[in-house]
């Protein structure tokens, strides 16, 4: 149910009521009169599609993808939080494009894919309006994610290829306008297709149908929002990776350590872009290419039953690979790109657990300020005690000197006695002076 007719690989020839009947979805929409015997269609379905192994495979993978979508939603939210924080801190427009791409992935993991998987498992959820909303936001999420990836690669291309013109070519205001233009273009195209009934839900099995003579809108969507953006992003990413690699191997002019660190920083920055572009190309392009090939290169009704079974397996594997794209993208961002990895690690470490809240919830300098304030108080008390001891010592010396006038130490003279004007300190006075000096 990813988008046009992808689910009908398994339930082809099941829509058998009304004035027309959907014969097959692996080709473009084909309608035949209702005079075609439904018993033959059901017989073909039982023979070619009712495979127990295939049913077990789809149910198992659906459950695993449902759990993975919930986990990926958490990672997408954390990546969005990191992108906003890093953009406010550095002003790098790269974080703005990562934010835009991650919001598109979040639309898929939080709403589209879970509902898509649940609709396939539960018949009571197969409602036309719910299926239409899921398809609508699915197209928007795919378009926004693909175009944002293209702008992310273009941003780095300008940064590494024309660094002197980067600030003028890709300012924060212009990058914000590009992100808004992506949403306007995606919502406008998809809304036009749905408002004018170019795309619609024909039956409650959530199969997506297109109006006669307007099937080229799906090809426009596939090429404009999926194939061309991802292919161009892959070409630009490979070019940047080779460019940075050649700079790394080039002889250094000037300080070798400074040049080496600068090139290594560039390589680390591009490693994330190269990884996410490669993953998007491997997970998205195969399904698109097969989808375009089955529209123009062969006819589904002419295939044998064995050929239909084989194509059915291939198509569903590619659909599941496409579903994994927005699930793996936030993991690549949070694990490979160092600023996001460190920010998420810091956020997870500082989560309050039990009594840790009393300590980890304080600002970083709070504990240092408390300890420094305590040390200041201790030093102040120490200085005041030393001052008191010094003043006491000085007052004692004054009293001793005042009492020694006239001199109190007798000395032998001609008339019998005299007094020493500078009497030597006694042993007790020396001991007191040493103790006072050691305390201060």
C-alpha positions in Angstrom: 0.0 0.0 0.0 3.0 2.2 -0.2 1.6 4.0 -3.1 0.2 3.4 -6.6 -0.9 -0.2 -6.8 1.8 -1.6 -4.7 -0.5 -3.7 -2.5 -2.3 -5.2 -5.4 0.6 -7.4 -6.2 -1.0 -9.8 -3.7 -4.7 -9.1 -4.1 -4.9 -8.7 -7.8 -8.2 -9.7 -9.4 -10.0 -9.3 -6.2 -12.0 -6.2 -7.0 -14.9 -7.7 -8.9 -17.9 -5.5 -8.4 -19.2 -2.4 -10.1 -19.0 -1.5 -13.7 -15.4 -2.3 -14.1 -13.0 -4.8 -12.6 -9.4 -4.3 -11.7 -7.6 -7.2 -13.4 -4.1 -6.5 -12.4 -2.1 -3.8 -10.7 1.4 -4.9 -11.7 0.6 -3.3 -15.0 -1.0 0.1 -15.4 -4.7 0.2 -14.5 -6.5 -2.2 -16.7 -10.3 -2.4 -16.6 -12.5 -5.0 -18.2 -16.3 -5.4 -18.4 -18.0 -7.1 -15.5 -19.0 -9.9 -17.9 -15.7 -11.6 -17.1 -16.6 -14.6 -15.0 -15.7 -14.0 -11.4 -15.1 -17.7 -10.8 -12.2 -17.7 -13.2 -10.7 -14.7 -11.4 -11.1 -16.4 -8.0 -9.6 -19.6 -9.4 -6.6 -17.7 -10.8 -6.2 -16.0 -7.4 -6.3 -19.3 -5.5 -3.8 -20.9 -7.8 -1.3 -18.0 -8.2 -1.5 -16.0 -5.0 -2.7 -18.2 -2.2 0.7 -19.3 -1.1 0.9 -20.3 2.7 4.6 -19.4 2.8 4.0 -16.0 1.3 1.2 -15.3 3.8 3.5 -16.3 6.8 6.2 -14.1 5.3 4.0 -11.0 4.9 2.5 -11.3 8.4 5.8 -11.7 10.1 7.5 -8.8 8.3 4.4 -6.6 8.9 4.7 -7.2 12.7 8.4 -6.5 12.7 8.0 -3.3 10.6 5.3 -2.1 12.9 7.6 -2.3 15.9 10.4 -0.8 14.0 8.3 2.1 12.9 7.5 2.9 16.5 11.1 2.8 17.5 12.1 4.9 14.4 9.6 7.6 15.5 11.5 8.1 18.7 14.8 8.4 16.8 13.2 10.8 14.3 12.0 13.1 17.2 15.5 13.1 18.7 17.1 13.9 15.4 14.6 16.8 15.0 15.5 18.1 18.5 19.2 17.9 17.7 18.8 19.6 14.3 17.0 22.5 15.9 19.6 22.8 18.7 22.6 22.6 16.4 21.1 25.0 13.9 20.6 27.6 16.6 24.1 27.1 17.9 26.1 27.1 14.6 23.7 28.5 12.0 24.8 25.8 9.5 22.1 25.4 6.8 22.9 21.7 6.6 21.0 21.1 9.9 18.0 22.9 8.3 17.9 20.4 5.4 18.3 17.5 7.8 15.4 18.9 9.8 13.2 19.1 6.7 14.2 15.5 5.6 13.6 14.1 9.1 10.1 15.7 9.3 9.2 14.0 6.1 10.4 10.6 7.5 8.5 11.3 10.7 5.2 11.7 8.8 5.9 8.2 7.4 6.9 6.4 10.6 4.4 8.0 13.0 1.3 7.8 10.8 1.5 6.3 7.3 3.4 3.0 7.8 1.7 2.0 11.1 -1.7 2.6 9.6 -0.7 0.9 6.4 0.5 -2.2 8.2 -2.6 -2.4 10.5 -5.0 -1.9 7.5 -3.5 -4.9 5.9 -4.0 -7.0 9.0 -7.4 -5.9 10.1 -10.5 -5.7 7.8 -12.4 -3.3 10.0 -9.7 -0.6 9.3 -10.1 -0.9 5.5 -12.1 2.3 5.1 -11.9 4.4 2.0 -11.4 7.7 3.8 -8.6 6.3 6.1 -6.9 4.7 3.1 -7.1 8.0 1.2 -5.5 10.0 4.0 -2.7 7.4 4.4 -1.9 7.5 0.7 -2.1 11.3 0.6 0.5 11.8 3.4 2.5 8.9 2.1 3.1 10.7 -1.1 3.9 14.0 0.7 6.4 12.3 3.1 8.2 10.6 0.2 8.4 13.8 -1.9 9.6 16.0 1.0 12.3 13.5 2.1 13.6 13.0 -1.5 13.8 16.7 -2.3 15.4 17.5 1.0 18.1 14.9 0.4 18.9 16.6 -2.9 19.2 20.1 -1.2 21.4 18.5 1.4 23.9 17.3 -1.2 23.7 20.6 -3.2 24.4 22.5 0.0 27.6 20.5 0.6 28.5 20.7 -3.1 28.5 24.5 -2.9 30.4 24.5 0.4 33.3 22.3 -0.9 33.4 23.3 -4.5 32.8 27.1 -4.2 33.5 28.0 -0.5 33.9 31.7 -1.2 30.4 32.0 -2.6 28.8 29.7 0.0 27.6 32.4 2.4 26.0 34.3 -0.4 24.5 31.4 -2.3 23.2 29.4 0.7 22.2 31.9 3.4 20.0 30.9 6.3 17.1 32.8 4.8 17.5 31.3 1.4 17.8 27.8 2.9 14.5 28.4 4.8 12.8 29.5 1.6 14.0 26.3 -0.1 12.5 24.1 2.6 9.2 26.0 2.5 9.2 25.6 -1.3 9.7 21.8 -1.0 6.5 21.5 1.2 4.5 23.8 -1.1 5.5 21.9 -4.2 4.9 18.5 -2.6 1.5 19.4 -1.1 0.4 21.2 -4.2 1.1 18.4 -6.6 -0.4 15.7 -4.4 -3.4 17.8 -3.5 -4.1 18.5 -7.2 -4.0 14.7 -8.0 -6.5 14.0 -5.2 -8.9 17.0 -5.6 -9.3 16.4 -9.3 -9.8 12.7 -8.9 -6.7 11.8 -10.8 -6.0 9.4 -8.0 -8.7 7.8 -5.9 -9.6 4.8 -3.7 -11.8 2.5 -5.8 -12.6 -0.2 -3.3 -12.3 -0.8 0.5 -9.2 -3.0 0.0 -7.3 0.3 -0.2 -6.0 -0.3 -3.7 -5.1 3.0 -5.3 -6.5 3.6 -8.8 -6.0 6.3 -11.4 -8.3 8.0 -13.8 -8.2 6.9 -17.5 -5.7 8.7 -19.7 -4.1 10.3 -16.7 -1.8 7.6 -15.5 1.2 9.7 -16.6 0.7 11.7 -13.3 2.1 8.7 -11.4 5.1 8.6 -13.7 5.6 12.4 -13.2 5.5 11.8 -9.4 7.9 8.9 -9.6 10.4 10.8 -11.8 10.1 14.3 -10.3 10.0 13.4 -6.5 11.8 10.1 -6.4 14.1 8.9 -9.2 15.6 12.2 -10.3 16.3 13.6 -6.7 17.8 10.4 -5.4 19.9 9.7 -8.6 21.2 13.3 -8.6 22.0 13.1 -4.9 23.9 9.9 -5.4 26.0 11.4 -8.2 26.8 14.5 -6.2 27.6 12.5 -3.1 30.0 10.3 -5.0 31.7 13.3 -6.5 32.1 15.0 -3.2 33.4 11.9 -1.6 36.1 11.5 -4.3 36.9 15.2 -4.2 37.5 15.1 -0.4 39.5 11.8 -0.8 41.8 13.4 -3.4 42.4 16.4 -1.1 43.2 14.1 1.7 45.9 12.3 -0.4 47.3 15.5 -1.9 50.6 16.8 -0.6 50.2 19.3 2.2 51.3 22.9 1.9 52.1 24.6 5.2 51.5 23.0 8.5 50.8 19.3 7.8 48.9 18.7 11.1 46.5 21.6 10.5 45.8 20.6 6.9 45.3 16.9 8.0 42.8 17.8 10.7 40.9 20.1 8.4 40.6 17.4 5.7 39.6 14.8 8.3 36.8 17.0 9.5 35.5 17.4 5.9 35.6 13.6 5.4 33.6 13.0 8.6 31.1 15.6 7.6 30.6 14.0 4.2 30.5 10.4 5.5 27.0 11.0 6.9 25.7 12.4 3.6 27.3 9.7 1.6 25.9 7.0 3.9 22.3 8.3 3.9 22.3 9.0 0.1 23.6 5.5 -0.6 21.0 3.9 1.7 18.2 5.9 0.1 19.3 4.9 -3.4 19.5 1.2 -2.5 16.2 1.2 -0.8 14.1 3.5 -3.0 15.4 3.2 -6.5 14.9 -0.5 -7.1 11.2 -0.4 -6.4 10.8 2.7 -8.6 12.7 1.2 -11.5 10.7 -2.1 -11.3 7.5 -0.2 -11.1 8.3 1.8 -14.2 9.5 -1.3 -16.0 6.3 -3.3 -15.3 4.2 -0.4 -16.7 6.1 -0.1 -20.0 8.0 -3.4 -20.7 5.6 -6.2 -20.0 1.9 -7.0 -19.4 0.9 -8.7 -16.2 -2.0 -10.6 -17.7 0.3 -12.3 -20.2 2.6 -13.8 -17.5 2.3 -17.4 -16.5 1.2 -18.3 -13.0 4.8 -19.1 -12.0 5.9 -15.7 -13.4 3.3 -13.9 -11.4 4.3 -15.7 -8.2 7.9 -14.7 -8.8 7.1 -11.1 -9.6 4.8 -11.1 -6.5 7.7 -12.0 -4.2 10.1 -9.5 -5.8 7.6 -6.7 -5.6 6.8 -7.2 -2.0 10.4 -7.5 -1.0 11.1 -4.2 -2.7 8.1 -2.6 -1.0 9.4 -3.7 2.4 12.8 -2.4 1.5 11.2 0.9 0.6 9.3 0.9 4.0 12.6 0.5 5.8 14.0 3.7 4.3 12.5 6.2 6.8 13.2 3.7 9.6 17.0 3.5 9.0 17.5 7.1 8.1 17.4 8.5 11.7 19.7 5.7 12.8 22.3 6.7 10.2 22.0 10.4 11.3 22.3 9.7 15.0 25.1 7.1 14.8 27.3 8.3 11.9 27.2 12.1 12.1 29.3 13.1 15.2 27.4 16.3 16.3 24.1 14.4 16.5 25.6 11.3 18.1 27.2 13.4 20.9 24.1 15.5 21.4 21.9 12.4 21.7 24.4 10.8 24.0 24.5 13.8 26.2 20.7 13.9 26.3 20.4 10.2 27.2 23.1 10.4 29.9 21.4 13.4 31.6 18.0 11.8 31.8 17.0 12.0 35.5 16.8 8.5 37.2 15.7 8.4 40.8 17.8 10.6 43.0 20.0 11.6 40.1 17.4 14.2 39.3 18.6 16.3 42.2 22.0 16.5 40.7 21.8 16.1 37.0 18.9 18.6 36.7 21.2 21.4 37.9 23.2 23.5 35.4 26.7 22.4 34.7 28.2 25.2 36.8 25.9 24.9 39.7 27.9 22.3 41.6 31.1 24.2 40.9 29.6 27.4 42.1 28.4 25.7 45.3 31.8 24.2 46.0 33.6 27.5 45.1 31.3 29.4 47.4 32.1 26.9 50.2 35.8 27.3 49.6 35.4 31.1 49.6 33.7 30.9 53.0 36.4 28.6 54.3 39.2 31.0 53.1 37.3 34.0 54.6 37.0 32.3 58.0 40.6 31.3 57.8 41.7 34.9 57.0 39.5 36.3 59.8 40.9 33.9 62.4 44.5 34.8 61.3 43.6 38.5 61.5 42.3 38.0 65.0 45.4 36.1 66.1 47.6 38.8 64.5 45.8 41.6 66.3 45.9 39.7 69.6 49.6 39.2 69.1 50.1 42.9 68.3 48.1 44.0 71.4 50.1 41.6 73.5 53.3 43.1 72.2 52.0 46.6 72.9 51.1 45.7 76.5 54.5 44.0 76.9 56.4 47.0 75.6 54.3 49.5 77.7 55.0 47.4 80.8 58.7 47.3 80.0 59.0 51.1 80.4 61.1 51.6 82.5 63.1 48.5 81.6 62.4 45.6 83.8 65.5 43.5 83.4 68.1 44.4 86.1 71.8 44.5 85.2 74.8 45.0 87.3 76.2 48.6 87.3 78.5 50.8 89.4 75.8 51.9 91.8 74.4 48.4 92.1 71.6 47.8 89.5 70.5 48.8 86.0 67.9 47.7 83.4 68.2 46.2 79.9 66.3 48.4 77.3 65.8 45.3 75.0 65.1 42.4 77.1 65.3 38.9 75.4 62.0 37.0 75.1 61.5 34.2 77.4 61.0 30.5 76.3 57.2 30.7 76.9 56.9 33.8 74.6 58.9 32.1 71.9 56.6 29.1 72.0 53.5 31.3 71.7 54.9 33.2 68.7 55.7 29.9 66.9 52.1 28.6 67.5 50.5 31.8 66.3 52.6 31.9 63.1 51.8 28.2 62.2 48.1 28.8 62.5 48.2 31.8 60.1 
